[in-house]
């Protein structure tokens, strides 16, 4: 059982930056994919960014060029650097860990990000 704890959310003005952290309770070295999702009020949860165990990254079109996902295996932590924030980025951000075999997935409790205009 991997426990994930997000932190770093808060209130920021449009154009500002935040860095989210996702700390895992055990080594993330063998976790196949670490993913950031977000869910805005009244909307479905959407994928924001993904990083694989070999460091490959992928981003939603809405955040490309503004957000950067990274991982520090030594600290068992995944980060999401968010720059040029927009009010449309307002959501609860969730960290997700995915293991392919055997298939398992774990979620954090979420951290609120609010961007004011």
PyMOL commands that set and color helices and strands:
alter all, ss='L'
color gray80, all
select helices_A, chain A and resi 73-75+87-89
alter helices_A, ss='H'
color red, helices_A
select strands_A, chain A and resi 4-7+10-13+18-24+33-39+46-52+57-59+67-72+77-82+91-99+104-107+111-116
alter strands_A, ss='S'
color yellow, strands_A
deselect
rebuild
show_as cartoon
